[in-house]
Amino acid sequence: MPGAATAALASAWTAVVVALWVALVSAIGSVVVTLFGITFSGHTAGVLNFSSHTAGGLTFIAAIASAVIGFGSGFAATYASSYLGALPVVAAALFVGILLGLVIGIVATVMEPTLLRWKGYRRPSRREWELHLTDAMQTVVDNMRLRTTPKLLIMDTPVPQAWTHSRTIVLSKGLVEGLDSGELAGVIAHEMVHWQQGDAIANRMILAFGWPVAALYSLGMFLSGARFGPKAQQGVAQGGIVPAAGGTAAGTHVSTQSVVKGTTSVMAVLGWMLLWPSYLLTKFVMVPAAARDSRTAEYQADAGAAAAGLGGGLQRALERIAPWEGGRTAWEAVLSATHPPMELRIEALEDHDVDPPEEKGTLNRTHVGVTWTVLVVLLGVALAPFIPGYHAHLHHSGYWPW
């Protein structure tokens, strides 16, 4: 996902967050100045004495316009000025961001089995293999002619879910026990296509390249009270929170909830103070950049399962499972939001109007060559001020401030 990776790098390793804060201050200042000017001019010259409704409407429109203009001008001026005379610094920051992203991606891939065990995922039991997984996996291996397969792990939740990591496919207990063999084979085939295409690696690299924004987004969502993952979904799947019994227990329950709510409100304010820049960058920059590739990957995974003769089972599974692509974390929920609606996926399976993906490796020489080229160019720009000839010429021209 080159577009999403570029958006993640630009969001996390340039002055976007600083520019957003400056833009917010500029917007607030513009509104204050505008309201003060309108009030002062209205009282002295009677300009807004048409009627109270007219004055209020004009004041509101002026405040909104000044906020938009102040925010846009503050952001544009700050972000543009961050490049003027500082292009080597920006190049160095992007160079560091790419290197750190590659390191994070590699380490996360190598440590994936350990990290998933820490999350509580487990190997399938003998009973689960005998009753559910053996026939479904054998069907997938035979139909897709697989020579190697990723490791299967189980998440103990009744919510039916399945998702793919770079080396592992995770199935929920509710999915394994709730689908028949044909439906389960269709779901596993869908995830196998994701695994073959390296879609999990692409999503992981977006997180790795934009990890400062992703970390702030996840922390802000947590502090603001948003909850994701199997425990949050399990409450919905089982009908919500059970009401407390009567008497003293009920009174204690209400009192505790009031304390928690008050604490949560304070934490929510702090959370949104941390969250809003990363929220804007995630929702309006990175998600749109990833949406097209993400939707294409989902349709292609469905088409790949159908090409293996398992589309009927997958279609039945999609029709039965409501929380098909729920997020396990705040960041995964964001990426899941880019997936196409389930009804459109079912329609595409019925009409056979999506071609399965071509066979390809997760990495090839083109990917490696582009990455090295970008790194070399960024390093060259970052080191340009330290080259004697360039430094003397550019310093004399007044471009570099040092």
C-alpha positions in Angstrom: 0.0 0.0 0.0 2.4 2.7 -1.2 -0.1 5.5 -0.8 -1.1 4.6 2.8 2.6 4.1 3.7 3.5 7.5 2.3 0.6 9.1 4.1 1.7 7.4 7.4 5.3 8.7 7.0 4.2 12.2 6.2 1.7 12.3 9.1 4.2 11.0 11.7 7.5 12.3 10.6 6.9 15.8 9.3 5.5 18.9 11.1 1.8 18.0 10.5 1.0 17.6 14.2 2.7 20.9 15.1 0.9 22.6 12.2 -2.5 21.3 13.5 -1.9 22.7 16.9 -0.9 26.1 15.5 -3.9 25.9 13.3 -6.2 25.3 16.2 -4.7 28.3 18.1 -5.1 30.4 15.0 -8.7 29.3 14.6 -9.6 30.2 18.2 -7.8 33.5 17.9 -9.6 34.4 14.7 -13.0 33.7 16.2 -12.2 35.8 19.3 -11.0 38.7 17.2 -14.0 38.4 14.9 -16.5 38.3 17.7 -14.9 41.2 19.5 -14.8 43.2 16.2 -18.5 42.5 15.5 -19.6 43.3 19.0 -17.6 46.5 19.1 -18.7 47.7 15.6 -22.3 46.7 16.2 -22.6 48.7 19.4 -20.9 51.8 18.1 -22.3 52.0 14.6 -25.5 50.0 15.0 -24.6 47.8 12.1 -26.2 44.7 13.5 -29.3 46.3 15.0 -31.5 44.8 12.3 -33.0 42.3 14.7 -31.7 39.9 17.3 -32.1 36.9 15.0 -30.3 38.6 12.1 -27.5 39.7 14.3 -27.1 36.2 15.9 -27.1 34.5 12.5 -24.6 36.9 11.0 -22.4 36.6 14.0 -22.5 32.8 13.9 -21.6 32.7 10.2 -18.8 35.1 10.7 -17.4 33.0 13.6 -17.5 29.8 11.5 -15.9 31.5 8.5 -13.2 33.0 10.6 -12.5 29.7 12.3 -12.2 27.9 9.0 -10.0 30.6 7.5 -7.8 30.9 10.6 -7.4 27.1 10.8 -6.5 26.7 7.1 -4.2 29.7 7.0 -2.5 28.7 10.3 -1.9 25.1 9.1 -0.7 26.1 5.6 1.7 28.7 6.8 3.2 26.6 9.6 3.5 23.4 7.5 4.9 25.3 4.4 7.4 27.2 6.6 8.6 23.9 8.1 10.1 23.0 4.7 11.6 26.4 3.9 15.3 26.3 4.7 14.8 22.9 6.5 14.5 20.4 3.7 17.5 18.4 4.9 15.9 18.1 8.3 12.6 16.9 6.8 14.6 14.4 4.7 16.5 13.2 7.7 13.3 12.7 9.7 11.7 10.7 6.9 14.9 8.7 6.5 14.7 7.8 10.3 11.0 7.1 10.0 11.5 4.6 7.2 14.4 2.9 9.0 12.5 2.6 12.2 9.5 1.4 10.4 11.5 -1.4 8.7 13.0 -2.4 12.0 9.7 -2.4 13.7 8.1 -4.4 10.9 10.9 -7.0 10.9 11.0 -7.4 14.7 7.2 -7.6 14.9 7.2 -10.3 12.2 10.0 -12.3 13.8 8.4 -12.1 17.3 4.8 -12.6 16.0 4.3 -16.1 17.6 5.5 -14.7 21.0 3.4 -11.5 20.7 0.3 -13.5 19.9 0.8 -15.8 22.8 1.1 -12.8 25.1 -2.3 -11.7 23.7 -3.8 -14.9 24.9 -4.2 -16.8 21.6 -3.6 -20.5 21.8 -3.1 -23.5 19.6 -6.2 -25.5 18.6 -7.0 -28.4 20.9 -7.2 -32.0 19.7 -10.9 -31.9 19.9 -11.1 -28.7 17.8 -9.0 -30.4 15.1 -11.0 -33.6 15.1 -14.5 -31.9 15.1 -13.9 -28.8 13.0 -10.5 -28.0 11.6 -9.1 -31.1 10.0 -11.7 -31.5 7.2 -11.9 -27.7 6.5 -8.1 -27.3 6.4 -7.6 -30.4 4.2 -10.2 -29.0 1.7 -8.4 -25.7 1.6 -5.0 -27.3 1.1 -6.3 -29.6 -1.7 -8.4 -27.0 -3.5 -5.7 -24.2 -3.4 -2.8 -26.6 -3.9 -0.9 -25.2 -1.0 2.6 -26.5 -0.3 3.0 -24.5 2.9 0.4 -23.0 5.3 0.6 -20.5 8.1 0.1 -21.5 11.7 -3.5 -21.6 13.1 -4.3 -20.0 16.5 -7.5 -19.8 18.4 -8.9 -16.7 20.3 -11.3 -17.7 23.0 -14.3 -15.5 22.3 -17.8 -16.4 21.1 -17.7 -13.5 18.6 -17.1 -15.1 15.1 -14.0 -13.5 13.6 -11.0 -14.5 11.5 -8.0 -12.4 10.5 -4.5 -12.9 9.2 -1.1 -11.9 10.5 2.1 -12.2 8.5 2.8 -15.8 9.7 -0.4 -16.8 11.4 -4.1 -17.0 10.9 -6.3 -16.5 14.0 -9.8 -18.0 14.2 -12.2 -17.3 17.0 -13.7 -20.1 19.0 -17.2 -18.8 18.0 -16.2 -19.0 14.3 -14.8 -22.5 14.5 -17.7 -23.9 16.4 -20.4 -21.9 14.7 -19.8 -22.8 11.0 -20.1 -26.0 9.2 -17.1 -27.5 7.4 -17.8 -25.9 4.0 -18.3 -22.5 5.5 -15.2 -22.7 7.6 -13.2 -23.8 4.6 -14.4 -20.8 2.7 -13.4 -18.4 5.5 -10.0 -20.1 5.8 -9.5 -19.9 2.1 -10.2 -16.2 2.2 -7.6 -15.7 4.9 -5.1 -17.9 3.0 -5.3 -15.5 0.0 -4.6 -12.6 2.4 -1.6 -14.5 3.7 -0.3 -15.4 0.2 -0.6 -11.8 -0.9 1.1 -10.3 2.1 -1.8 -8.1 3.0 -1.0 -8.4 6.7 2.5 -7.2 6.1 1.2 -4.2 4.2 -1.1 -3.3 7.0 1.7 -3.8 9.5 4.0 -1.5 7.6 1.4 1.3 7.7 1.4 1.0 11.5 5.2 0.7 11.6 5.8 3.8 9.4 3.2 5.9 11.3 3.6 4.5 14.8 3.8 7.9 16.6 0.3 8.8 15.2 -1.0 5.3 15.8 0.2 5.3 19.4 -1.4 8.6 20.1 -4.6 7.5 18.4 -4.8 4.3 20.4 -3.9 6.0 23.7 -6.4 8.8 23.1 -9.2 6.4 22.2 -8.5 4.4 25.4 -8.5 7.4 27.6 -11.7 8.7 26.0 -13.5 5.5 27.0 -13.6 3.7 23.6 -13.1 0.0 24.0 -12.3 -2.6 21.3 -11.5 -6.3 21.1 -13.2 -9.5 22.0 -14.3 -8.5 25.5 -16.1 -5.4 24.3 -17.7 -7.3 21.5 -18.5 -10.3 23.7 -20.8 -8.0 25.8 -22.8 -7.1 22.8 -22.9 -10.7 21.5 -24.2 -11.9 24.9 -26.9 -9.2 25.2 -25.0 -6.5 27.1 -24.3 -6.0 30.7 -26.5 -7.9 33.2 -28.3 -5.6 35.5 -27.4 -5.7 39.2 -29.6 -7.4 41.7 -31.8 -5.4 44.0 -31.1 -4.2 47.6 -27.7 -3.2 48.7 -25.9 -4.7 45.8 -27.8 -2.5 43.4 -27.0 0.6 45.4 -23.3 -0.2 45.5 -23.4 -0.9 41.7 -24.9 2.6 41.0 -22.4 4.4 43.3 -19.5 2.6 41.7 -20.7 3.5 38.2 -21.0 7.1 39.2 -17.4 7.2 40.4 -16.2 5.5 37.3 -18.2 7.8 35.1 -16.8 10.9 36.7 -13.2 9.6 36.4 -13.9 8.6 32.8 -15.1 12.1 32.0 -11.9 13.6 33.2 -9.8 11.0 31.4 -12.0 11.5 28.2 -11.0 15.2 28.1 -7.4 14.3 28.5 -7.8 11.6 25.9 -9.3 13.9 23.3 -6.6 16.5 23.9 -4.1 13.9 22.9 -6.3 12.3 20.3 -7.7 15.0 18.0 -4.5 15.6 15.8 -4.0 11.9 15.4 -7.7 11.4 14.9 -7.8 13.9 12.0 -4.6 12.4 10.4 -5.9 8.9 10.8 -9.5 9.4 9.6 -8.9 12.0 6.9 -5.3 11.2 5.6 -4.3 7.6 6.3 -7.7 5.8 6.1 -8.6 7.4 2.7 -5.1 6.6 1.4 -5.5 2.9 2.4 -9.2 2.5 1.6 -8.9 1.7 -2.1 -6.1 -0.9 -1.7 -7.9 -2.4 1.4 -11.2 -2.8 -0.4 -9.5 -4.3 -3.4 -7.6 -6.8 -1.2 -10.9 -7.9 0.4 -12.6 -8.5 -2.9 -9.6 -10.3 -4.3 -9.5 -12.6 -1.2 -13.1 -13.4 -1.7 -12.5 -14.1 -5.4 -9.5 -16.2 -4.6 -11.6 -18.4 -2.3 -14.3 -18.6 -5.1 -11.6 -19.5 -7.7 -10.6 -22.5 -5.4 -14.2 -23.7 -5.5 -15.0 -22.5 -2.0 -17.0 -19.4 -2.8 -20.3 -21.0 -1.8 -19.2 -21.8 1.7 -17.7 -18.3 2.1 -20.9 -16.7 0.9 -23.0 -18.6 3.4 -20.5 -17.7 6.2 -20.7 -14.0 5.2 -24.5 -14.1 5.3 -24.4 -15.7 8.8 -21.8 -13.6 10.5 -22.7 -10.0 11.4 -19.5 -8.8 13.2 -17.3 -10.1 10.4 -14.5 -7.5 10.4 -14.6 -6.1 14.0 -11.4 -4.5 15.2 -9.3 -6.0 18.0 -7.7 -2.7 18.8 -8.5 0.9 18.0 -6.0 0.9 15.1 -7.4 -2.4 13.7 -10.9 -1.0 13.9 -9.8 2.0 11.8 -8.4 -0.3 9.1 -11.4 -2.6 9.2 -13.6 0.5 8.5 -12.0 0.6 5.0 -13.4 -2.8 4.1 -16.3 -3.0 1.7 -19.8 -3.6 3.0 -20.6 -7.2 3.5 -23.6 -7.0 1.2 -21.4 -5.8 -1.7 -19.0 -8.7 -1.0 -21.8 -11.2 -1.2 -23.0 -9.6 -4.4 -19.6 -9.8 -5.9 -19.4 -13.5 -5.0 -22.8 -14.1 -6.6 -21.9 -12.3 -9.8 -18.3 -13.5 -10.1 -17.3 -9.9 -11.1 -14.0 -9.7 -9.3 -10.8 -11.4 -10.6 -8.7 -13.4 -8.1 -5.3 -11.9 -7.4 -2.3 -13.0 -9.4 0.3 -15.1 -7.7 3.0 -13.0 -6.3 5.5 -13.0 -3.4 5.2 -10.7 -0.5 8.5 -9.0 -1.5 10.2 -8.7 -4.8 13.1 -6.8 -6.4 10.9 -3.9 -7.3 9.8 -3.3 -3.7 13.4 -3.6 -2.4 14.7 -1.3 -5.2 12.2 1.4 -4.6 12.8 1.3 -0.9 16.6 1.6 -1.3 16.2 4.4 -3.9 14.0 6.4 -1.5 16.4 5.9 1.4 19.4 6.9 -0.7 17.6 10.1 -2.0 16.5 11.1 1.5 20.0 10.5 2.9 21.5 12.5 0.1 19.2 15.5 0.7 19.7 15.2 4.5 23.5 15.3 4.1 23.6 18.0 1.4 24.4 20.8 3.9 27.5 19.0 5.0 29.0 18.7 1.5 31.5 21.6 1.3 30.7 22.6 -2.2 26.9 22.5 -1.8 27.1 24.1 1.6 29.2 27.1 0.5 27.0 27.7 -2.6 23.7 27.4 -0.8 24.8 29.4 2.2 25.9 32.2 0.0 22.6 32.1 -1.8 20.8 32.5 1.5 18.8 29.3 1.2 20.2 27.5 4.2 20.1 29.4 7.5 23.3 27.8 8.8 
